[in-house]
Amino acid sequence: MKFNVQIRADVPNTFAKKNGEKVQERLLTCIDLTPDAMVADSFEVLASNLPFNEAGSLVGKTAELHVTHMVARNVGVRLQGKVFPAAAAK
């Protein structure tokens, strides 16, 4: 599934698993910009292809989101996928 999105928040998400393994990931809050707008509200995305140390750099930018997994949560769904930022206009 592909979406054109605007990124509203870009924060680092760090936690330790039960086995002690440290997990570092980027949590993005996005708004769907596709013409038929399948998702009316903002939604969260775990971006697997973005470097952890550059968190915050995508706020306010548009990107293409390729969804690979949907994870059920107590409230709604969190998407997992790859985010490809739009090229900067010159």
ABEGO torsion letter per residue (X at the ends): XBBBBBBABBBBBBBBBAAGBBBBBBBBBBBBABAAGABABBBBBBBAABBAAABGAABGBBBBBBBABBBBBABEBBBBBBBBBBBBBX
